[in-house]
Amino acid sequence: MQYTAKEIARLVKGTVEGDENTRVWQPCKIEEGCEGGITFLGNPKYTHYIYEKQSSIVIVRHDFQPEQPVGSTLIRVDNPYMAVAKLLHIFNQRSKPPKGRSWRSSVGRGSKLGKGCYMGPYAVVGRHCRIGNDVKIYPNATIGDNVTIGDGTIVYAGAKVYEGVEIGRNCILHAGCVIGADGFGFAPDGNGGWDKIDQIGNVILEDNVEVGANTCIDRATMGSTILHANVKVDNLCQLAHNVVVGAGTAMASQVGIAGSSKVGEGCIIAGQAGIVGHITVGDHVTIGAQSGVTNSVSSNQTIFGSPAMEASKRRKVEVLVRNIEKLADRISKLEKKQ
């Protein structure tokens, strides 16, 4: 399907600079610009490509001022990233979503599937499940007993949803993720071994939650592990039993959150950060990559490092660490003078 610059500008609420009848039919990276391609300039480091690679249309900020002539038609917007997100969604709709149920799939006794559902080969839905309308369960995905899944949710190939899990509307579970496995609960048995503590709670994913590939979200020991609405979890993350994540929080790959910790709303947690158990992270906290969060954090802070601390304090500590050899030499010389 083709779109004109005028049509795209209307969709992304932008203004056209150049030929409004320019046509495009494929998104492309700015460094791989081509005829019929539409791309965007979001990071100033990539500005030189707008002159070197001639995409048919480039989405830029309203305040972008070219330093030399640009051969592409420009669409000026407030936020290129948001505009491209909307554009990619539009292009992605061109492929028809799968429908129907494979004869090699399985639905357990007492379960109900809504209208327009898809079940691929070897997809399994257990007993007494409630599956909403337009839910897509891809091949080899497994849904345990007594699971509830809301309208429009997608469960990709090989994902595993254990019994009793509750999933809201328009969620996305990527390939290989595991929702509702036992939390890591063991008690010393007094003889050098461990007694398993039964994990009898569940997991609740509210509406519009996305869980990355091979991420694990453990069921609660008692009660629920909860991801509130619009939480986004990247690939290869681990959320332990009884963790609660506030609405709109996003975390990158390899984040680990230990048991019973609570993360507030609108937080950003960068890759490989770790949060110890039984602490609280407030709302709108940003946690830097590879940080180790060992104590509760109040709202509206930016922290990083291990142990993590407020950003300005951590930067001062890093400066001192880099100069520690010089400082040690100065102390040594002063001691010799005494």
C-alpha positions as CSV (number, residue, x, y, z in Angstrom):
1,M,0.0,0.0,0.0
2,Q,1.2,3.5,-0.9
3,Y,0.8,6.7,1.1
4,T,1.4,10.3,0.0
5,A,3.2,12.9,2.1
6,K,-0.1,14.7,2.6
7,E,-1.9,11.5,3.9
8,I,1.0,10.7,6.3
9,A,1.1,14.3,7.6
10,R,-2.6,14.1,8.4
11,L,-2.1,10.7,10.2
12,V,0.8,12.0,12.3
13,K,-0.5,15.6,12.7
14,G,2.5,17.1,10.9
15,T,3.1,19.7,8.2
16,V,4.6,19.0,4.8
17,E,7.6,20.8,3.4
18,G,8.1,19.9,-0.2
19,D,6.0,17.9,-2.6
20,E,2.8,16.8,-0.7
21,N,2.1,14.2,-3.5
22,T,5.4,12.3,-2.9
23,R,4.5,8.6,-2.5
24,V,6.1,6.0,-0.2
25,W,5.5,2.3,0.3
26,Q,8.1,1.2,2.8
27,P,9.7,2.5,6.1
28,C,13.5,2.4,6.2
29,K,16.4,3.4,8.4
30,I,17.8,6.9,7.7
31,E,21.2,5.4,6.9
32,E,19.6,3.2,4.3
33,G,17.4,5.8,2.6
34,C,15.9,4.8,-0.8
35,E,13.2,5.8,-3.3
36,G,9.8,5.1,-1.9
37,G,11.1,4.9,1.6
38,I,10.0,7.0,4.6
39,T,12.4,7.5,7.6
40,F,12.9,9.9,10.5
41,L,15.6,12.0,12.1
42,G,15.3,11.7,15.8
43,N,19.0,11.8,17.0
44,P,21.2,14.7,15.9
45,K,24.1,12.2,15.4
46,Y,22.3,10.9,12.3
47,T,21.8,14.3,10.7
48,H,24.4,13.8,8.0
49,Y,22.4,11.0,6.5
50,I,19.6,13.3,5.6
51,Y,21.9,14.8,3.0
52,E,23.7,11.7,2.0
53,K,20.8,9.2,1.7
54,Q,17.8,10.3,-0.2
55,S,14.6,8.8,1.3
56,S,11.5,10.0,-0.4
57,I,10.1,11.4,2.9
58,V,11.9,12.2,6.2
59,I,10.0,13.0,9.4
60,V,11.8,15.7,11.4
61,R,11.1,18.0,14.4
62,H,9.4,21.3,13.8
63,D,12.6,23.2,14.7
64,F,14.9,21.2,12.4
65,Q,17.0,23.7,10.3
66,P,18.9,22.0,7.4
67,E,22.5,23.2,6.9
68,Q,22.4,22.3,3.2
69,P,19.7,21.5,0.6
70,V,17.6,18.4,1.3
71,G,16.3,16.4,-1.6
72,S,13.6,14.6,0.4
73,T,10.1,15.8,1.3
74,L,10.0,16.7,5.0
75,I,7.2,16.2,7.4
76,R,7.6,18.3,10.5
77,V,6.2,17.1,13.8
78,D,6.5,17.7,17.5
79,N,8.0,14.3,18.3
80,P,9.5,12.1,15.5
81,Y,9.6,9.0,17.6
82,M,5.9,9.2,18.4
83,A,5.1,9.9,14.7
84,V,7.2,6.9,13.6
85,A,5.6,4.6,16.2
86,K,2.2,5.5,14.8
87,L,3.4,5.1,11.2
88,L,5.0,1.6,11.8
89,H,1.7,0.5,13.4
90,I,-0.1,1.6,10.2
91,F,2.3,-0.3,7.9
92,N,2.1,-3.3,10.2
93,Q,-1.7,-3.5,9.7
94,R,-1.2,-4.4,6.0
95,S,-0.6,-8.1,6.9
96,K,-3.9,-9.9,7.7
97,P,-3.9,-11.4,11.2
98,P,-4.4,-15.1,11.4
99,K,-7.8,-16.5,12.3
100,G,-9.4,-19.9,12.8
101,R,-8.4,-22.8,14.9
102,S,-6.0,-25.5,13.8
103,W,-7.3,-29.1,14.1
104,R,-4.0,-29.8,15.8
105,S,-4.8,-27.4,18.7
106,S,-6.5,-28.4,21.9
107,V,-9.1,-26.8,24.2
108,G,-9.9,-28.3,27.5
109,R,-13.2,-29.2,29.1
110,G,-15.3,-26.2,30.3
111,S,-13.2,-23.6,28.4
112,K,-14.8,-20.9,26.2
113,L,-13.2,-19.1,23.3
114,G,-14.5,-15.7,22.1
115,K,-15.3,-14.6,18.6
116,G,-12.5,-14.3,16.0
117,C,-9.9,-16.2,18.0
118,Y,-6.9,-17.9,16.4
119,M,-5.2,-21.1,17.7
120,G,-2.2,-22.4,15.8
121,P,-1.0,-26.0,15.5
122,Y,-0.3,-27.6,18.9
123,A,-1.5,-24.6,20.8
124,V,-3.2,-25.8,24.1
125,V,-5.8,-24.2,26.3
126,G,-6.5,-26.0,29.5
127,R,-9.7,-26.6,31.4
128,H,-12.2,-23.9,32.6
129,C,-10.4,-21.0,30.8
130,R,-12.1,-17.8,29.6
131,I,-10.6,-16.6,26.4
132,G,-11.9,-13.2,25.0
133,N,-12.6,-12.1,21.5
134,D,-9.9,-11.8,18.9
135,V,-7.3,-13.5,21.0
136,K,-4.4,-15.1,19.1
137,I,-2.6,-18.1,20.5
138,Y,0.3,-19.1,18.2
139,P,1.7,-22.6,17.7
140,N,3.0,-24.5,20.7
141,A,1.8,-21.9,23.2
142,T,0.3,-23.4,26.3
143,I,-2.4,-22.0,28.5
144,G,-3.0,-23.7,31.8
145,D,-6.3,-24.4,33.6
146,N,-8.5,-21.6,35.0
147,V,-6.7,-18.9,33.0
148,T,-8.5,-15.7,31.9
149,I,-7.4,-13.8,28.8
150,G,-9.0,-10.5,27.7
151,D,-10.0,-9.4,24.2
152,G,-7.3,-8.8,21.6
153,T,-4.4,-10.3,23.5
154,I,-1.6,-12.1,21.6
155,V,0.2,-15.1,22.9
156,Y,3.2,-15.9,20.6
157,A,4.7,-19.3,19.8
158,G,6.0,-21.3,22.7
159,A,4.8,-18.9,25.5
160,K,3.7,-20.7,28.7
161,V,0.9,-19.4,30.9
162,Y,0.4,-21.4,34.1
163,E,-2.8,-22.1,35.9
164,G,-4.9,-19.3,37.4
165,V,-3.1,-16.5,35.6
166,E,-5.3,-13.5,34.8
167,I,-4.4,-11.5,31.6
168,G,-6.1,-8.3,30.5
169,R,-7.0,-6.9,27.1
170,N,-4.6,-6.2,24.3
171,C,-1.6,-7.7,26.1
172,I,1.3,-9.2,24.1
173,L,3.2,-12.2,25.4
174,H,6.3,-12.9,23.2
175,A,7.8,-16.2,22.3
176,G,9.2,-18.3,25.2
177,C,8.0,-16.2,28.1
178,V,6.7,-18.0,31.2
179,I,4.0,-16.4,33.2
180,G,3.1,-18.0,36.6
181,A,5.9,-20.5,37.3
182,D,6.6,-21.0,41.0
183,G,8.3,-18.3,42.9
184,F,11.7,-19.2,44.3
185,G,10.5,-20.3,47.8
186,F,12.5,-22.7,49.9
187,A,13.2,-23.1,53.6
188,P,16.2,-24.8,55.2
189,D,15.2,-28.3,56.4
190,G,17.8,-28.4,59.2
191,N,19.7,-31.2,57.5
192,G,21.6,-29.3,54.9
193,G,18.7,-29.4,52.4
194,W,15.7,-27.3,51.5
195,D,11.9,-27.7,51.9
196,K,9.9,-26.3,49.0
197,I,7.3,-23.6,50.0
198,D,4.2,-24.1,47.9
199,Q,3.4,-21.1,45.7
200,I,-0.3,-20.9,45.7
201,G,-0.9,-17.4,44.4
202,N,-1.2,-16.2,40.8
203,V,0.0,-13.6,38.3
204,I,-2.2,-10.7,37.1
205,L,-1.3,-8.7,34.0
206,E,-3.6,-5.8,33.5
207,D,-4.6,-4.3,30.1
208,N,-1.9,-3.4,27.5
209,V,1.0,-5.2,29.2
210,E,3.7,-6.4,27.0
211,V,6.1,-9.2,28.1
212,G,9.3,-9.8,26.1
213,A,10.7,-13.1,24.8
214,N,12.0,-15.6,27.4
215,T,11.0,-13.3,30.3
216,C,9.8,-15.0,33.5
217,I,7.2,-13.6,35.8
218,D,6.7,-15.8,38.9
219,R,3.4,-16.6,40.6
220,A,2.9,-15.2,44.2
221,T,3.5,-17.3,47.2
222,M,0.1,-16.1,48.4
223,G,-1.9,-13.3,46.8
224,S,-0.8,-12.0,43.4
225,T,2.2,-10.9,41.4
226,I,0.8,-7.8,39.6
227,L,1.8,-5.8,36.5
228,H,-0.5,-2.9,36.2
229,A,-1.8,-1.4,33.0
230,N,0.6,-0.4,30.2
231,V,3.7,-2.0,31.8
232,K,6.4,-2.9,29.2
233,V,8.9,-5.6,30.0
234,D,11.8,-6.4,27.6
235,N,13.3,-9.8,26.8
236,L,15.1,-11.9,29.4
237,C,13.8,-10.2,32.5
238,Q,13.0,-11.9,35.8
239,L,10.2,-10.7,38.1
240,A,9.9,-12.8,41.3
241,H,7.0,-13.8,43.5
242,N,4.7,-11.0,44.8
243,V,6.4,-8.3,42.8
244,V,4.1,-5.4,42.0
245,V,4.9,-3.0,39.1
246,G,3.0,0.3,38.7
247,A,1.2,1.4,35.6
248,G,3.3,2.7,32.7
249,T,6.6,1.4,33.9
250,A,9.1,0.1,31.4
251,M,12.1,-2.1,31.9
252,A,14.9,-3.1,29.5
253,S,16.5,-6.5,29.0
254,Q,17.9,-8.6,31.8
255,V,16.3,-6.6,34.6
256,G,15.8,-8.6,37.8
257,I,13.4,-7.7,40.6
258,A,13.5,-9.9,43.7
259,G,10.5,-11.1,45.7
260,S,7.9,-8.8,47.2
261,S,9.4,-5.5,45.9
262,K,7.1,-2.8,44.6
263,V,8.0,-0.5,41.7
264,G,5.9,2.6,41.2
265,E,4.2,4.1,38.2
266,G,6.0,5.6,35.2
267,C,9.4,4.3,36.1
268,I,12.2,3.5,33.6
269,I,14.6,0.7,34.5
270,A,17.6,0.3,32.1
271,G,19.2,-3.0,31.2
272,Q,20.7,-5.4,33.7
273,A,19.6,-3.4,36.7
274,G,18.8,-5.4,39.8
275,I,16.4,-4.6,42.6
276,V,16.6,-6.5,45.9
277,G,13.6,-8.0,47.6
278,H,11.1,-6.3,50.0
279,I,11.8,-2.7,49.0
280,T,9.7,0.0,47.4
281,V,10.7,2.1,44.4
282,G,8.6,5.3,44.1
283,D,6.8,6.7,41.1
284,H,8.7,8.2,38.1
285,V,12.1,6.8,39.1
286,T,14.8,6.3,36.5
287,I,17.3,3.5,37.2
288,G,20.5,3.4,35.1
289,A,21.9,0.3,33.4
290,Q,23.6,-2.3,35.6
291,S,22.5,-0.5,38.8
292,G,22.1,-2.5,42.0
293,V,19.2,-1.1,44.0
294,T,19.6,-2.2,47.6
295,N,17.3,0.3,49.5
296,S,13.9,1.8,48.9
297,V,13.9,4.9,46.6
298,S,11.5,7.8,46.9
299,S,9.7,9.2,43.8
300,N,11.0,11.4,41.0
301,Q,14.7,10.4,41.3
302,T,17.3,9.3,38.8
303,I,19.7,6.8,40.3
304,F,22.5,4.6,39.0
305,G,25.6,2.6,40.1
306,S,26.0,-0.3,42.5
307,P,24.9,0.3,45.1
308,A,22.6,2.7,43.3
309,M,22.4,6.3,44.6
310,E,21.0,9.6,43.4
311,A,22.7,10.6,40.1
312,S,24.5,13.8,41.2
313,K,26.0,12.0,44.3
314,R,27.0,9.0,42.2
315,R,28.8,11.2,39.7
316,K,30.8,12.8,42.5
317,V,31.7,9.3,43.8
318,E,32.8,8.3,40.3
319,V,35.1,11.3,40.1
320,L,36.7,10.4,43.5
321,V,37.2,6.8,42.4
322,R,38.9,7.8,39.2
323,N,41.3,10.0,41.2
324,I,41.8,7.7,44.1
325,E,45.4,6.8,43.1
326,K,46.4,10.5,43.1
327,L,44.7,11.1,46.4
328,A,46.4,8.1,47.9
329,D,49.8,9.4,46.7
330,R,49.1,12.8,48.2
331,I,48.2,11.2,51.6
332,S,51.3,9.1,51.5
333,K,53.5,12.1,50.9
334,L,51.8,14.1,53.7
335,E,52.4,11.2,56.1
336,K,56.1,11.0,55.3
337,K,56.4,14.7,56.1
338,Q,55.1,14.2,59.6
